[in-house]
Amino acid sequence: MRTSARVVVIGGGIAGCSTLYHLTQEGWSDVMLLERNELTSGTTWHSAAQVTNFGMNQTMVGLKSYSIRLYKELAEDPDYPITYHHGDGGIRLANTERVMEGYRHFASMARGMGVEFEVIDAVECARRHPLITQGNLLGGLWDPLDGDIDPAQLCQALVRRARKAGAEVHRQTPVTALRQLPDDSWIVSTPHGDIHVEIVVNACGYRVNEVGAMMGVHHPVASMEHQYLLTEEIPAIRDAGHRMPLIRCPIDDFYCRQEKNGLLVGFYEQKCRTWGMDGIDPHFVNALCPDDLDRVADVFEGAVARIPALGEVGIHTVINGPITYTIDGAPLVGPVPGKRNAFCIIGLRAGLGEGGGHGWLLAQMIVHGEACYDTWILDPRRFTAHGTAELTALKAIEDYQNEFRFHFPHEHRPAGRPVKTTPLYPVLEAEGAVFDVVNGWERLAYIRPDAAFKETHDFRFNETFDVLARDVAAVQSGVGLTEVNGFNRIEITGSGAREWLDGLVCGKLPRRAGRVGLTYLLNDKGCIKSEATLAWLDEDTIWYGSAAAAEWHDFDWLSAHLPKDGNVSLRALTNEMTILLLAGPKARAVLGSVARGDWSASAFPWLSVRRAHVGIAAAVVMAVSYSGEEAFEIHVPISQSLSVWRALRAAGAEHDMCLFGSRAIESMRLEKGYLHWKADLITEFDPFEAGLGRFVDLDKAFLGKHALMARLGSAERRQLVTLAVETDMAPAHAGASVMVAGRVVGAVTSGDWGHRTGLNLALAYVLPEQAAVGTAVSIDIIGLDVPARVIPVSPYDPDNRRLRALDT
């Protein structure tokens, strides 16, 4: 065994084998894989190994499609063919129109990634899978490329190719310790000696936190016991003359696929069970949990009702093994939070089906810094300090119980909530608040009009339409108050802070102390990494503000680029401060009545910042707006937020101040053409493609400039546009395909109703030839071809007169 390597991958399941292979495909051959036992001796060996194209966002569809192409290539390798039942087809069943509309949306989204799904009715479901009944069935989503693969053969094929490219694989080589050196390289200790490596990859399946502990980190990954059974031979399958399609059933919480001439049937029971929470036996290798068919009896009954042949055949084998889940069900693939030169590929509950794509994207991140797709949906930094083992277990149970039930728009499931709150949570709750969740924070979405009000989550405009119209109108004509908690805030200090930031952002910094500016940070590819509001408080202090979800992402990025001389320091304030937001033409009057000083428009114009006391609390006040109305962010310590809230509420009473929330802000920001990080602002596009050229200063040096200039020399792949959508039935949801003459020309990133303009608005990246104002397109919205047209970026107050309003 070598004593040094560029990368060591720890774990020999599908995650590790795929990563190793793809690192060699990216040109790195000085790579090693260490497996504590034998390859595929963890979850991989007992996987049901289904391979589907279905994903709930474009990144997941893209990586799954890649996996299918890779697996087909491996299966057809004449030197080492593997067993892959490719293209058996699969159906996701549905018994409500809401779910069917969801399937139509996912079909629209997948089309933009070159994947064709088909939404079919109950009769067609039964025709394609003659073993199922039509009772309580409305239809389903057909994936023509669905199939299954042999897990061990797949991993061996990947390792074989990696070895041929120069990689090393060492079995029976457990990692016993990890130590990081001052230059951020690692010492990987094993019973066979130490290895000095540049980069470590944790691909350890259900043992992820054993290796995580060696790094001093905890990963929000929990294991669930999962049972499936294999039946004896079923004559109808034996005599069919073709393989049966796969079935995934959210109605009765089971799945099945053909296995030889019988069926493999898996269960997602409500009385499910976590596994390994108190540690894992070191000898649990190629092992299973005890069978417990009583626990899945009710689910099995539902499966028999759907597939009567199951009630007429014997059970051949029962498998009960652990599979891993994260807080939101999606894997953790990318940088380990807070560590340098450490990556992970973990929490792959559907590892075999999508592991090829996960390893492909991770290898790109390691070698090139970014992948070809924006990978935020997979990024380990999307969960912050709230991702404890206890919360992960609760969310894993919830996700397991809803395995085939996708999240509807604005649906935030209840397990583990509330996680993070401020003192205003019970106050708002008493006012009738409905909360959405952002990075664990309970954030006000809207106030119910009455105690009996209940929202139906689906893909259409719902009962909240009139509630949000009320809130927007009140803000537009008067004043509204809300709390924007969890907003990422980093204090940057030091004599070199301004010069350092100037080299990071692609545009101009605020000109002087007391001013605020919107800036963008690019990656090494010249594409958008982060969006930040920079507030220059005084000579050596700048506040960096960004999206709540970006808390660890942005701190990690800034820390990685700090100057070596130590004259710039970062301090995270996110969990110390909250924001109380006043918005509307009367906001200035309310602020002036609770804070000493001159708050006139001439003394405190748009894009100003100052320290002040609001009520009795020290605060930082910024004249910035995400709504397009005059607005003031009041940044106060969380411990004093209730005091400031009461002062603002009292002052606002004479102005009929309303309470509003994030859903109204979402509507208003689209009317202004303001963009949302990781919806409209992603690493696949540069600032010119995103319509942000005015924020780029090509006369100065900044990170990513050379790559950006190279991109400008080639044709733009896409251009972000604003669309007016000609329907009042539903918004255009993220991922929906933009079409011209039946051809996909782009994809929606955001959509909502603009209550001030009376327009159904969407933002979308389209081909440049479809970007001109007035261009007619259509959008596939839940299966309907809806006309739309390109309109100016800011249909509401494009000249920002309401933001620049002077006192009257």
N, C-alpha and C positions, 0 to 999 in steps of 0.2 A: 504494500500500500504506500502510495506517495505521501510525502510529509507536507506537501503544499498543493494548492489548487486555487483556481480563480473563484469557483463556486462549489459549495457542498450542499446538496439537496438531502434533507433528512426525511426518510420515509419512502417505502417501496410499493405504495399502492398506485392507483391511477394518477393521483395528483403529482407524486414525485416522478413517476416514469414519464408522464407527459411533459413535465417541466424539463427534465433532463434531455429528452429527445429534442424539444423545441429550442433549448439553448444551443445545441449543436447545429440546428437548422439556421440559427441566427449568426453562426460563425464562431461560436465559442466551443472549443474542444477540451480545454483544460478544466473539466467539470467532473464531479464525482457524485455518486448516490450512495448513501449509507442506510442500510436496513437492519434493524435490530434482530430480525428473525429471517424469514424467507419472503421473497417478493409476493405481494398480494395476500399476506397473512392476516390483514386486519379486516376492515369492512369490505374491501374490494372483493374478496373471495366469495362472499355470500350475497353479493349484490344481485338484484333482479335484472339489472343491466339493460334497462330500456333506453332507447335512443330516439328522442323526439326533437322536432324543430320548434316546438311551442316554447315561447318565452313571453314575459309580461312587459318587456321593453326591447328596443331595437338592439342594444348590446347583447342581451341574452339570446335573441334570435340569431344574431350574427355569429356568436361563438358556437351555438349549437349546430348551425348550418356548416360551419367549418369542421366541427367534429364529425358530422355525417360524411363529408367529402373525404376527410382523412381516413376514417374507418373503412370506407368503401375502397380506397386505394390500398390500404393494408390487406383487406380481404382478398383483393385481386392480385396481390404480389405472388408471382409464380414460385419464388424461392421460399416464401414463408407465408402461405395463405392462412387466414384465420376464419373462424366461424362467425359470420355476421349476417343475420336475417334482415337484409336491407329492403325497405319499401314494402313491408307487409301492410302498411297503413294503420292508422289508429283513429279512434273516435273519442272525443271528450263529450260526455252526455250532458243534457240540460233538461230541466222540467219547468223552467220559468222563462218568460220573454226577456226579463232583465238579464239573465245569463246569456241568452241567445244574442242579445244586443252587444254584450261584452265580447262574445266570440266574433261578431261581425267587426267590432273595433280591432281586435287582435289580428284578424285577417287583413284588415286595411293596413295596420302597422307592419305586418310581416311582408306585405307586398313590396314595401319600400326597401326591404332587404333581399329581394329576389326570391322570396318564399311564397308559395301559393297554397293557402288553406282554402277549404270549402265549407260553407255552412249548409248543413243538410237537415231535412225534416226527419221525423220519427220513422216513417215508412222506409226512407232511404237508409237510415241507420240499420234497421232490421234486415234490409236487403243485403247490405254489405257485411253484416255480421249475423248470419242466420240463427245463431244460438240465443240471441237476446230477445226479450219481450218488449212490447211497446207501451205497457201500462205505466202511467205517470211519466211519460217521456214526450218531450216536445221536439227534440232534435239534438244536434251535436255539431262539433267542429271536427272536420276530417283533415288529417295530416297524411298525405300520401306517402311520405318517406319514413314514417314511424317504423321502428323495428327493435331488435335486441341483438346483443353481442356477447361473446364468451369473454368474461373478465380477465381470466388468467392469460389467455392467448393474446388479448389486446395488449396487456402490459408487457408480456414477453416480446411482442413484435416491436413495441416502442423502444424497449431496452436494447434489443438486437440492433436496431438502426443507430441508436445513440452510441453503442460500443463501436460499431463500424466507423463512426465519425470521430472516435478518439476518446469518448467518455469512459470512466471507470465505474463499476458497480461492485459494492462490497456487501455481501449478505453476512448475517450473524455478526454484525458490527454495530452494537448499540452506542449511541452518543451518551456519555456520562457527565460531561460538563461543557459549558460554553463560556468563554472569557473574551471580552472585547478589549483590544489594545488601544493606546492613545491615538493611533492613526486610523481608528475605526475598523481595522481588520479584526479577524476573529481567530482564536485558538479553539479548535474542535477536538475534544478529548474522547478517546475510545479505548477499549481494552487492548487494542493493537497499536496504540501510539497516538500522538497528537498530530493534528493537521493544521497548518497555518493557511487560512483562506481569506480572500477578499470579501466574499459575500456568503451569507448563510440563508437557506430557504427551509422554512418549517412546513413540511408536507405530511404531518404525522397523524392525520385522521383523528380517531377518538383519543389518541394520546397527545393531542396538540398542546395541552397545558402542562404536560410533563416537560416538554422541551421549552415551552413558554416560560416556565418557572426558572429554567437555566439562564434565560435572558433577563429575568426580573420583570416579566410582563404577564398579564392575564388576558386571554383571548375570550370574547363572548361566544363560546361554542359549547353546546351541551349535546349529550347523546340521548337518543330515545330507543327503547326496544321496539323492533319492528318485525312483525310476523307475516310470513306468506307460506302457502302450502302448494304442493305439487299433487295433482290428481293422477289416478290411474288412467288408462287409455279410454278415450271417449269415441265411440264408433262414428259419430257425425263428423268429428275432426279427421279421423283416419280416412274416411271415405269422401271427404270434401273435394279433394283434387287440388287444393290450394291452401296456403297458410291463412289462418284466421287473423283478422286485424286485432290490434290491441284495444282494450277498453279502459278508460279512466272515468270513474263515476262519482261526481260530487253529490249525487242524490243519496247513494248508499255507502259512500266512503270506502270503495274498493277499486282495485285495478286487476286486470288479468291479461295474460298473453299466452300464446301457444307455447308449450314445452313438449317436444316430441309429439306424440299424438294425444296428449292431455292438455291441461291448463295449469299455468302458474297463477295463483290468485293471492293478492296481497291486501292487507287490511289497515285502515286508519281509524281505529276504534276511539270512542270518546273517553273510555276509561284507560287511557294510555299511561305509560310509565317511563320516567327518566331512568338513565343507567349511568353508573360510574361516578355519581356525584361525590362520593366519599373516597374516591381512589379506585384504581383499576389493578387487578391482580397482574403482576408482571408475567405470569404464565398464561394469561388469556391470549392465546395465539391460535389462529385457525379454529377458534372456539365459538360456541353459541350460548345463548341464554336458555334456560329451561322452557320447554313448550308451555303455552298457557292458552289453549284454544277456548277455554271458558270466557276469557277476557274479550274475545272477538266474536262470540256467538251471535250477538244481535247483528253485527255487520255481515257475518256469513249468511244469516237468514235473508238479508236484503240482497246479497249477491245471488243466492239461489232463486229468489223471486225474479231477478233480472235475467239469470241464466239457469233455467230449470235443469239443464243437464248436470249441473253441479250436485243436485240432490239425488242423482241416480248413479253416482260413481264413487269409488272409494278414494281415500286419501293415501297417497304413496309416501310423502315426506312432509315434515313440518320444519320450517326454518325460522328461528327467532334470534336476530342479531342486532347489534347497535348500529344506528346511523346518526350522523351529526347534523345539528341545526344551529343557526345563529338567531339573533334577535328578530330579524325580519325575514328569515328563510333563505336569503341569498348568500352565496359564499363570501369569504374574506380572501381576496386575491390582490396582493400588492404589498406596499411597504408596511413593516411592523411599526405601529405608532410609537414615536419617541425614540426610535433606534436608527442608527445609520448602518447601511449595508446589510440590512436584514429584511427579508421578505417572507410572506406566508401564502400558502394556497390550501385553505382549510375550510371546514364547514360545508363540504360538498355533499349535501344530502342526496343529490342526483348525480353523483360523481362520475359514474361510468358513461352516462348519456352525454355529459357536457365537459368531461374532463379534458378531452382533446383540445377544446377551445380555451379552457381556462389556462392550461399550460402554455398554449400558443400566445395568449395575451400577456401572461406573466413573463415569459421569456423576452418579449418585446420591451416590457417595462424595465427589466433588469439590464438589458443590453443597450437600449436606445433612450431610456428615460420615460417614454410614453408608448402606448400601444396605438394601433391603427384606429381603434374605437375609443371614445371616452369611457373610462372604466370606473366612474364614481359609484355606480350601482354595486360594484364589487369591492370598493376601497375599504380596507380595514379601519381607516380613520373616520368613517361615517358614524361610528359609535365612539363615544367619549367615556369619561370616567363613570357614567351611570351603567355601563355594560357589565354588571356584576354577574357572578355565577347564578345567584338567586333569580335575578331578573331574566337572564338568558333561559333558565329552566322554565319559568312561567310562560315566556313567549314561545319557547320550543313546543311546549304542550299545546298551546293555543294554535300554533301553526300546524302541528301534526293533526289536530282535530279538524282543521280546515284545509287539508292538503291540496285538494283540487278546487277549492273555492277561492278564486282570485279576489283581490281587493278592488272594490268599486272606488270611483273618484271620491275623495274626501272621507273615505272610511278609515277610521282609526280604532282598531280593536282594543278591548278593555283590559286585557291581562297585564298586570303589573302597574297599572296607572293608579294615581299619578306618580311619576318618577321624580320630576324636577318642577318645583313651583316657587313662586314668590309669595310674600304675605298678602298679595292682592287676590290670590286664587279663591279663597273662601268669600271674599267681598264680591268678586265677579260672579261666582257661583250663585250667590244670593240674589244677584241681579238677573239671573236666568241665562248665564253664559253657556255657550257651547264651545268646547276647546278642541283645537287641532294639536297635533304633537309635532314639534320641530326639535330634532336632536335631544329628545327626551323631555323637553320643556312643554308644559301645558300652556298653549298660547291661545288667547281669545280669538275665536273665529267669527262669532256674531252673538247677539243677544236674542233669545227667543221672544216672539211677540206675546206669548202667553204660556202658562205652565203646561198646557196640553199639546203644545207644538212639538212635532216630531218630523225629522228629516228622513226621506226615503233616498237611499244611496243607489243611484243608477247612472247611466251615461247620458241622460237627458237633463234639461233644466228642471229643477225640482221645486219643492215648497219654499226653498230659501230665496227664490228669485225676487219676490216682492219684499222680503226682509232686507236684502242687500240693496234693492232700489231705494228703500226708505233710508238706509244708512248713507248711501252715496249722496242722496238729495240733501240730507241734513248737513253733511260735510261741505257740500258745494255752496250752500246758501248761508250756513251759520258756522258752527264749530263742533267738532267731535273730539273725543278723547279715547285713547286706547293704550294698552301696554304692549310693547314689543320686547318681550323678555327673551333671553338667550342670544341676542345679537352679539356676534363675535367682536370683542374689543381687546386690542393689544396696545399697551403703552410703549412707545419707542423713545428712548432717551439717549443722550450722549452728544458730544460735540460733533461727531461725524454722522449723526442720524440723517440729516437732510441730504448730504452728498451721497450717502449710501443708498437711500431710497430713490434718489434721482437716477441711479444706475440700474435700479430694478424695474421701475415703472416705465411704460413706453410713452407716456405723455408728460405734461407739465405738472409740477408740484404747485400747491397753493403759493401765491406770490409773497405772502408775508404772514406773520403771526396774526391770529384772529380770523383767518380765512380757511375755507373748506374746499376740497376738490375731489372729483371722482376720477379714479385712475385705474389702469389695468396692468396686470403683470403677465408676461408671456413666458412660455417654456422655451426650451432649447430648439424647438421646432418652429418658433415664431407664432405659435397659436396661444389662445387665451387660457391662462392658468387660473387667475383669480381676478376678482373685481374688488376694489377697496375704496372706501371713503377715507381720505386723509384729512385730519383736522389739526392744523398747526396751532397749538395752544400757547406756547411761549418759545423762547429762543432755542431750548434744547429738548422740547417735549412735543411729540406728535402722537396723536391717537390714530390707530389703524382700525377701521371698522369694516366688517364684511358679514356675509350671511351666517346665520346661526349654525348651519350644518358644516361650515368651513372651519370650525374652531380648531380642531387638531390639524387639519389639512394645511391651513395657512400658517399656523405657528411652526409647523414642521418645515414648510417651504422657506419662511423667513429665517429660521434658525440655521438651516443648511447653507444659507448665503451670507451669514453674518461676517463682517470683516474680522480678520485674524488678530488685529491689534487691540481688540477689546474695547474700542471707544464707542460702541453701540450696544445697548442693552434692551432686552424685551421683557415685558411683564404682562402676563395674561390677566385681564380684568373681567372676562366674560362672566364668571360666576360670582363676581362681587357687585356688578352694576346691572341695572335694568333701565329701560327707556320708557318714559311716559310721553306719548305723542299727542300733540295738539295739532289739529288740521282744520282749515277753513278760513274764510275771510274775517271771522271774529276771533281767531286764535290769538292774534297779537294783543287784543284787548284783554283777554283772559290772562295771558302771560304777564302783561304789565301790571295787573292788579295783585299778583302774588309774588312779584320779584322787584326789588328796588333797582333803580337805574332807568336809563332812557332806552326804551324798546321800540322806538319809532322806526319806520322803514329806512329813514336816512341814517339813523345811528346804528341800526342792526339790520342791514339788508340781507337778501337772499345769499346763501353760502357764507354766512358769518358764523363764528363760534366765540363764546366767552364763558368764563367762569362766573358763577353768580350764586346767590342763595334763592331758592324757590321755596316759599314758606320758611321753615326753619332749617332746611337741609342744604348743604353745599351741593352744587350741581354744575354740570357742563351743559350749556344750551347751544344747539346748532340750528340754524335756519336752513334746513334741507327738506326735501319733499320727495316721496315716492308715489304720491297721489296726484300731483299736478295742481294741488291747491296750496296756498300759503300754509306752511307747517313748521313746527318747532319740535325737535327732539330734545327732551329733557333727561339727561343721563344722571341718575342718582344712585347712591348705594342701595342695594336691595333691602338692607335693614331699615332704611328710612323711606322706602317707597310708599308705605301706607300713609305716612304723614303728608307727603307731597300730593298723593292722590286725593286725599280729603281736602287739601287746600285748593286744588284745581277744580274739584267737583263743586265746592262752595262758590268759587269765583265764577264758574260757568253757569250757575243756576239762572242768573239774570239774562243770559244769552241763549237759554233753552239748549244748552249743550247736550249732545247725544253721546252714547257709547257706541263705538263701532269696532270692527275687528279685521282680521287678516283677509277674510274673503272679500270684503268691500275694497280693501287696498289692492287685491289682485285684479279686480275689475278696473280700478282707476289707473293702475300702472300700465295696463295694456292700451288704454286710451292715449297714454302719453308715449307709448313705444319704449318704455323702460324695460330693461331686460332682467331676467332672473338667472342667478348662478346655478349651473347644472340643469337648467331647462333650456334656456336660449344661449347661454354662455358655456361652451364645452370645448374640450381640447382638440376637437376635430376641425375647428375653424379659427381663422385669424381675425384680428379686429376689423380689417377692411371687409371681409366677408360678413361680419356681424353688423356692419353699418356703423362702426365706431371709429372711422378714419379721423374724425375731428379730435379724438383723444390720443392720436399718435403724433409724436414729434420726431420726424426722420432726420432732423438736424442735430440730434444729440445721440450719444451712445447709451444703449440699454440692453439688458439681457434679452436675447432672442432676436436682436435687430438683424443680424446677418441672415438668419434663416427666414425672417419676415421679408427681407428684400429679395431673397431668392424666390419666395412664393409669389411676390408681386411680378416677377418676370414671367410667370406662367399663367395660363388661363385660370380664372377663378372657378373652383368646383361648384360653389353654391353662393347664393346671396340671400341674406335675411330680409324678408319683406313683411309688411303688414297687410292682412287680407280682411276684407269685409265679406262675411259669409251670409248667403241669402237664405237663412232659415231661422226661425225662433223656436225650433224643436229641441236642439241640443247644441252644445259647444263643440268645437273641433278639439279633440283630446290629443295629447302629445303622442306623436308617432303616426297619426293618421296620414294617409298618402294624399299628396297633392297631384292632380292628374291633368293632362291635356290630351284630348283625343284618345283616351284609354291608356296612355303611357304615363308612368310615374315620373314626375319632374321634381319632386321634393317631398318634404315631410314637415308636419306641424310640430312645433316645439311647445307652444302655449296657446290656450284659447279660453275665452270667457265673454260674457255679455258686457258691453260698455253702456252703463246706465245713463251717463251724461250725453252720449252721442246717439243712443238708440241703435247701436250697431253690434252685431255678433262678430267679434274680432278674433283673429288668429295671427300668430307669428309663425313663419315657416321659412326654412332654408329651401330655395328653389334654384334651378339652373339659371344662369345669368340672362338667358334669352327670354325668361318668363318674369323678370324682375321689374320691368318698367311699369310705372303707375298707369293704371287703366287696363293692364293685361287681364284677360279672362281665363280662369282656371276652374277646376272643380275639386272638391275634397270628398273623399270617401268617409262619410260620417255614419257609423253603425250600419254600414251596408247600403247607404243611400248616396247617390252621386249628386252632391249639393253644389250649385254654382257659387263662385266666389270671384272677387276681383282685387287686384293689387291697388292699394290706396296709399296716400302719404303716410309716413312713419308715425306721425303724431296727429291723429284726427281731432284731438281736443286741445285747444289753446296752443297751437304749434309755435307761436312766438313767445310763449312763457310769460304773457302779460300778467296772468294771475299770480305767478310766483314773484314777479318783480313789482307788484302793486305797492304804490306809495300811500301813505295815510290820507284819508279823505276827511 
